[in-house]
């Protein structure tokens, strides 16, 4: 075994009576472990929030939407859209949709809603949010948000009426009766209180769209190409077509999440910094306690660089141990939260009823490397102090 490495372990695991060395080493490791676990859990939670919200928005709105700039209908016979989308067939699901405001009525109760007519294959994306009933658009059925159902005292199996708002004040009102086949719950109040899904054929009849749709929806397998697809479609499609992905549509929400991320990481990063300061203090105490032994080693011919390596190895051992223990603690807590959902949050505020965890191996590796680097860096000052000890001064009072 390398001699400096051997001595660094002996110093950290010293059993000498009245010695502070072992206790200082333990405090350094545990302090760093707490800092690493806190920082990792913070990253896991922030990533979890962003992932859950992104998934919910993508399930409801798709990844990219093509619409008229003034929200007017788009003809399905326009070749410009077909030619623009032909390059994005691989790994992309493209569907047309109809989205219009309507009045939903049941008895004396009524509420303004957004009706979205979708194809049957699109309905698969809202299955994950279904809490009651099923999605069956073949029998003039409708799926609406659970919050809307509670507000109007509706349940699966009941019949409701939808009015086209554009004809509400006209003599020839467009009205259609539907049966509630299912209720969905996304956790996002804006959607759960206003969104109603029906078959696109029924929507076409209700709103008298003819050969037109409200727009096209794209769902992609690789979300990393969203910006590229959005920019390319914006260049290819002429005015008045407008292409917007879900990040652009919800820019304010994601900007808020990004602004929140850095102060939170900074605060929990300070906890990790305290662990690094503990390492400096612990190694400095070890240098003071072992001054006599350092003098003996120097008088026996130990080179300056070998003495430096002893304390740098101490920092390395503390960094690896603290980082590894902190990572294990973070993974255990994350697994418990993912499986048992122990920590709840108000759904009206956070769009979900529990704290989501998104474990990232890249984050673990980065934080582990950072803890090791910081620990070795923290060992430099005690190392420099130890190398400056003169044997004659160190042995004077021994």
Beta strands, then each sheet from edge to edge (+ up, - down):
strand 1: 64-68
strand 2: 74-75
strand 3: 92-106
strand 4: 109-118
strand 5: 130-133
strand 6: 141-145
strand 7: 159-164
strand 8: 175-184
strand 9: 195-199
strand 10: 212-213
strand 11: 215-220
strand 12: 241-245
sheet 1: 5+ 8- 6- 9+ 4+ 3- 11+ 1- 12+
sheet 2: 2+ 10-
sheet 3: 5+ 8- 6- 9+ 4+ 3- 7+
end
